[in-house]
Amino acid sequence: MKKGALVISLDFELVWGLFDHITIQDKVTYFDNTLIVIPRLLDIFEKNNIHVTWATVGMLFNENWEEWYANHPTLLPTYENQKLDPYGYGEQHSKTGLDRFFFAPQLIKAIQSVKGQEIGSHTYSHYYCLEKGQTQAQFDADLQQAVSIANKFSIKMESLVFPRNQFNESYLEVCQKNQIKTVRTNPNVWYWDANIPDTIFTKLTRTGDAYLPLGKKSYKADSIISSVVVGQAASRFLRPQHSQILLNTARVHRIKNEIILAAKNGEVYHLWWHPHNFGIDPEGALKALLDIIQVFQYCRQTYGMESLTMRELAAPYLTHS
């Protein structure tokens, strides 16, 4: 039996992933907490030898607004829903004095410096691949810019996470063209299908999935898709801290049991979240993470479970790894 694997991927985006849902001035403490917690996450990962893929929005690589303007792709997304336009949002908020929530080159360098951390792509502009109005050519231009700015940091991006989990199979050839080797796909259940309407019922079901036994989450590594690029399904979203202690306990208990099951069966368990999810209750969130890691360490010692980045999991299935 093959060894099980814990894969962790983080959608690192700061304000670029949330701007259409928030008023930034109301989220100053939230994002400042996030900036403080990221180095603490890196310290935990380093001390516990946890490998992690940081799927990073390309705009975060910029030093300032001047560089941001200079690095616009050749084609910009033409979303029908203008609230999703990051370029218009950036122009409107470039004088807020909150640049630390828009650019994070020093944090990216800190991630680079820690063993076992992979910096992958979350596209350049947090690009929405299933939204009406945008085109494949625009996605290609966006991804080219993401790869280009990462190259300036001597980063070769090979893993990608589609923003808002808008997995678009027809865009995989564009990923391949831009040297992306592997992508995170959605769990193989109907309520994670990005192609169906995001109704209240689907949202409630996804929330309930964090606390109730709604199906098996781990899978055999051999089942990952390897046609154009290697696709690896997410297993579980580590939801933000809840004000109810019982719900927090149930959420973490589910994850720990799923990791143990994956380890026993020699399967992959792919856990993901956004670093900003830890901005709500940093101390509680870090404690929950340490509880999860403690169970993983038990599985590592008992069953030989491995900690792998997305790139490391995909490597055996690549022609040129």
C-alpha positions as CSV (number, residue, x, y, z in Angstrom):
1,M,0.0,0.0,0.0
2,K,1.3,3.5,-0.9
3,K,1.8,6.0,1.9
4,G,-0.9,8.5,2.5
5,A,-0.3,12.2,2.0
6,L,-1.5,15.4,3.5
7,V,-1.5,18.2,1.0
8,I,-2.1,21.8,2.2
9,S,-2.8,24.6,-0.3
10,L,-3.4,28.2,0.8
11,D,-5.1,30.8,-1.4
12,F,-3.0,33.8,-0.7
13,E,-4.8,36.9,-1.9
14,L,-5.4,39.5,0.8
15,V,-7.8,42.2,-0.4
16,W,-7.7,41.1,-4.1
17,G,-9.9,38.1,-3.2
18,L,-12.5,39.9,-1.2
19,F,-12.9,43.4,-2.5
20,D,-16.3,42.9,-4.1
21,H,-17.7,41.7,-0.8
22,I,-16.2,44.2,1.7
23,T,-15.6,47.8,2.5
24,I,-11.8,47.8,3.1
25,Q,-11.9,50.4,5.8
26,D,-14.1,48.1,7.9
27,K,-11.5,45.3,7.6
28,V,-8.3,47.0,8.8
29,T,-8.0,44.9,11.9
30,Y,-8.9,41.7,10.0
31,F,-6.2,42.2,7.4
32,D,-3.6,43.4,9.9
33,N,-4.2,40.2,11.8
34,T,-3.6,38.3,8.6
35,L,-0.3,40.0,8.0
36,I,0.8,39.2,11.6
37,V,-0.4,35.6,11.4
38,I,1.4,34.6,8.2
39,P,4.9,34.6,9.7
40,R,3.5,32.6,12.6
41,L,2.1,30.1,10.1
42,L,5.5,29.8,8.4
43,D,7.1,29.2,11.8
44,I,4.6,26.4,12.6
45,F,5.2,24.8,9.2
46,E,8.9,25.0,9.5
47,K,9.1,23.6,13.0
48,N,6.8,20.7,12.1
49,N,8.2,20.0,8.6
50,I,4.9,20.7,6.9
51,H,5.1,21.3,3.1
52,V,2.6,23.8,1.8
53,T,1.6,25.3,-1.6
54,W,0.9,29.1,-1.3
55,A,-1.3,29.9,-4.4
56,T,-0.4,33.5,-4.6
57,V,-2.3,36.3,-6.5
58,G,0.3,37.9,-8.8
59,M,-0.6,41.5,-7.9
60,L,0.8,40.8,-4.4
61,F,4.3,40.6,-6.0
62,N,4.2,44.4,-6.8
63,E,6.1,46.8,-4.6
64,N,3.7,49.7,-5.0
65,W,1.0,51.3,-7.2
66,E,3.5,52.6,-9.7
67,E,4.7,49.0,-10.4
68,W,1.2,47.8,-10.3
69,Y,0.2,50.1,-13.1
70,A,3.3,49.2,-15.1
71,N,2.5,45.5,-14.8
72,H,-1.0,45.4,-16.3
73,P,-1.4,42.5,-18.7
74,T,-1.8,43.1,-22.4
75,L,-5.5,42.2,-22.1
76,L,-7.7,42.9,-19.1
77,P,-10.8,40.8,-18.2
78,T,-14.0,42.2,-19.5
79,Y,-16.4,40.9,-16.9
80,E,-20.1,41.7,-17.4
81,N,-20.2,42.2,-13.6
82,Q,-18.1,45.3,-13.2
83,K,-17.9,44.8,-9.4
84,L,-15.4,42.0,-10.1
85,D,-12.9,44.3,-12.0
86,P,-9.7,44.5,-9.9
87,Y,-8.2,47.2,-12.1
88,G,-11.0,49.6,-11.5
89,Y,-11.0,48.8,-7.8
90,G,-7.2,49.3,-7.5
91,E,-7.5,52.7,-9.2
92,Q,-10.3,53.8,-6.8
93,H,-8.4,52.6,-3.7
94,S,-4.8,53.6,-4.5
95,K,-4.9,56.6,-2.2
96,T,-6.3,54.9,0.9
97,G,-3.0,54.5,2.6
98,L,-3.6,50.8,2.9
99,D,-1.0,49.6,0.4
100,R,0.0,46.8,2.9
101,F,-3.2,45.0,2.0
102,F,-2.6,45.2,-1.8
103,F,1.1,44.3,-2.0
104,A,3.2,41.7,-0.1
105,P,6.6,41.2,-1.8
106,Q,8.4,40.9,1.6
107,L,6.0,38.2,2.8
108,I,6.5,36.3,-0.5
109,K,10.2,36.4,0.1
110,A,9.6,35.1,3.6
111,I,7.6,32.2,2.2
112,Q,10.4,31.5,-0.3
113,S,13.0,31.3,2.6
114,V,11.2,28.5,4.4
115,K,12.0,24.9,3.5
116,G,9.1,22.9,2.0
117,Q,7.0,25.9,0.9
118,E,6.0,26.1,-2.7
119,I,4.8,29.4,-4.2
120,G,2.1,28.6,-6.8
121,S,-0.3,30.8,-8.8
122,H,-3.7,32.1,-7.9
123,T,-3.6,33.9,-11.3
124,Y,-2.3,37.5,-11.6
125,S,-5.5,39.4,-10.8
126,H,-7.6,36.7,-9.0
127,Y,-9.0,36.0,-12.4
128,Y,-12.5,34.4,-12.6
129,C,-12.5,31.7,-15.2
130,L,-16.3,31.1,-15.4
131,E,-17.6,34.7,-15.3
132,K,-19.5,36.0,-18.2
133,G,-17.7,38.5,-20.5
134,Q,-14.1,37.3,-19.9
135,T,-12.3,35.3,-22.6
136,Q,-9.6,32.6,-22.9
137,A,-7.2,35.1,-24.4
138,Q,-7.7,37.4,-21.4
139,F,-7.0,34.5,-19.1
140,D,-3.8,33.7,-21.1
141,A,-2.6,37.3,-20.8
142,D,-3.3,37.3,-17.1
143,L,-1.4,34.0,-16.5
144,Q,1.5,35.2,-18.6
145,Q,1.8,38.2,-16.3
146,A,1.6,36.0,-13.2
147,V,4.4,33.8,-14.5
148,S,6.5,36.9,-15.6
149,I,6.4,38.7,-12.2
150,A,7.1,35.4,-10.3
151,N,10.2,34.9,-12.5
152,K,11.6,38.2,-11.2
153,F,11.6,36.6,-7.8
154,S,13.3,33.5,-9.3
155,I,10.1,31.5,-8.7
156,K,9.0,29.0,-11.3
157,M,5.3,28.6,-10.9
158,E,4.0,25.1,-11.6
159,S,0.9,24.8,-9.5
160,L,-2.3,26.8,-9.8
161,V,-5.5,27.2,-7.9
162,F,-8.5,28.8,-9.7
163,P,-9.9,31.8,-7.8
164,R,-13.3,31.2,-6.2
165,N,-12.8,27.5,-7.2
166,Q,-14.0,28.5,-10.7
167,F,-12.4,25.4,-12.3
168,N,-12.6,25.7,-16.1
169,E,-11.5,22.5,-17.8
170,S,-11.4,24.3,-21.2
171,Y,-8.6,26.6,-19.8
172,L,-6.3,23.8,-18.9
173,E,-4.4,24.1,-22.2
174,V,-3.7,27.7,-21.4
175,C,-2.3,26.5,-18.0
176,Q,-0.1,24.0,-19.8
177,K,1.1,26.6,-22.3
178,N,2.3,28.7,-19.4
179,Q,4.2,25.8,-17.8
180,I,1.6,25.0,-15.1
181,K,2.0,21.3,-14.2
182,T,-0.9,20.8,-11.8
183,V,-4.1,22.5,-10.7
184,R,-6.4,22.1,-7.7
185,T,-9.9,20.9,-8.7
186,N,-13.1,20.9,-6.7
187,P,-14.3,18.0,-4.6
188,N,-16.2,15.5,-6.7
189,V,-19.6,16.3,-5.1
190,W,-22.5,18.4,-6.6
191,Y,-22.4,21.2,-4.0
192,W,-18.8,22.1,-5.0
193,D,-19.6,22.2,-8.7
194,A,-18.7,25.8,-9.8
195,N,-20.8,25.4,-12.9
196,I,-24.1,25.3,-11.0
197,P,-25.8,28.3,-9.5
198,D,-24.5,29.3,-6.0
199,T,-27.8,29.1,-4.2
200,I,-28.6,29.3,-0.5
201,F,-29.1,25.6,-0.5
202,T,-25.6,24.8,-2.0
203,K,-24.0,27.3,0.5
204,L,-25.8,25.6,3.4
205,T,-24.8,22.2,2.2
206,R,-21.1,23.2,1.9
207,T,-21.3,24.7,5.4
208,G,-22.9,21.5,6.8
209,D,-20.3,19.4,5.1
210,A,-17.8,20.9,7.6
211,Y,-19.6,19.5,10.6
212,L,-21.7,16.5,9.3
213,P,-20.6,13.2,7.7
214,L,-21.6,13.9,4.1
215,G,-19.1,11.6,2.3
216,K,-15.5,10.4,2.1
217,K,-13.0,13.1,1.4
218,S,-9.7,11.4,0.8
219,Y,-8.7,9.5,-2.4
220,K,-6.1,7.4,-4.1
221,A,-3.3,9.4,-5.7
222,D,-3.6,7.2,-8.8
223,S,-7.0,8.7,-9.4
224,I,-5.7,12.3,-10.1
225,I,-6.3,13.5,-13.6
226,S,-3.2,13.6,-15.8
227,S,-4.4,14.4,-19.3
228,V,-3.4,18.0,-20.0
229,V,-2.2,19.0,-16.5
230,V,-2.4,17.0,-13.3
231,G,-5.6,17.7,-11.5
232,Q,-5.8,17.1,-7.8
233,A,-9.1,17.4,-5.9
234,A,-9.5,19.4,-2.7
235,S,-10.8,17.4,0.2
236,R,-11.7,19.9,2.8
237,F,-11.9,23.7,3.3
238,L,-10.7,24.6,6.8
239,R,-13.5,27.0,7.7
240,P,-12.8,30.1,9.8
241,Q,-13.2,30.1,13.5
242,H,-16.8,30.0,14.7
243,S,-18.1,31.8,17.8
244,Q,-19.7,28.5,19.0
245,I,-17.1,26.3,20.7
246,L,-19.1,23.1,19.9
247,L,-19.0,23.9,16.1
248,N,-15.3,24.6,16.2
249,T,-14.7,21.3,18.0
250,A,-16.8,19.4,15.5
251,R,-15.1,21.1,12.6
252,V,-11.6,20.1,13.8
253,H,-12.7,16.7,14.9
254,R,-14.0,15.9,11.4
255,I,-10.7,16.9,9.8
256,K,-8.6,14.9,12.3
257,N,-10.6,11.8,11.7
258,E,-10.4,12.2,7.9
259,I,-6.6,12.6,8.1
260,I,-6.4,9.4,10.1
261,L,-8.6,7.5,7.6
262,A,-6.5,8.8,4.7
263,A,-3.3,7.7,6.4
264,K,-4.7,4.2,7.2
265,N,-5.8,3.8,3.6
266,G,-2.8,5.2,1.9
267,E,-4.8,8.1,0.4
268,V,-4.4,11.8,-0.3
269,Y,-6.1,14.4,2.0
270,H,-6.0,17.9,0.5
271,L,-6.8,20.6,3.1
272,W,-7.1,24.3,2.0
273,W,-7.9,27.7,3.3
274,H,-7.1,31.4,2.9
275,P,-4.5,33.0,5.2
276,H,-7.0,35.8,5.8
277,N,-9.4,33.2,7.3
278,F,-7.1,33.3,10.4
279,G,-7.7,37.0,10.7
280,I,-11.0,36.5,12.6
281,D,-9.6,34.8,15.6
282,P,-5.8,34.3,15.1
283,E,-5.1,32.6,18.4
284,G,-8.0,30.2,18.1
285,A,-7.2,29.4,14.5
286,L,-3.6,28.7,15.2
287,K,-4.5,26.4,18.1
288,A,-6.9,24.5,15.8
289,L,-4.2,24.1,13.2
290,L,-1.7,22.8,15.8
291,D,-4.3,20.3,16.9
292,I,-4.6,19.1,13.3
293,I,-0.8,19.0,12.8
294,Q,-0.5,16.9,16.0
295,V,-2.8,14.3,14.5
296,F,-0.8,14.4,11.2
297,Q,2.4,13.8,13.2
298,Y,0.9,10.8,14.7
299,C,-0.1,9.5,11.3
300,R,3.4,10.3,10.0
301,Q,5.0,8.2,12.7
302,T,2.4,5.4,12.7
303,Y,1.5,5.0,9.0
304,G,4.3,6.8,7.2
305,M,2.0,9.6,6.0
306,E,3.8,12.3,4.1
307,S,3.4,16.1,3.9
308,L,3.5,17.2,0.2
309,T,3.1,20.3,-1.8
310,M,0.8,20.2,-4.8
311,R,3.9,20.0,-7.0
312,E,5.4,17.1,-5.0
313,L,2.1,15.2,-5.2
314,A,1.9,15.7,-9.0
315,A,5.6,14.9,-9.7
316,P,5.2,11.1,-10.2
317,Y,2.5,11.7,-12.8
318,L,4.4,14.2,-14.9
319,T,6.3,13.2,-18.0
320,H,9.1,15.7,-17.1
321,S,9.0,16.1,-13.3
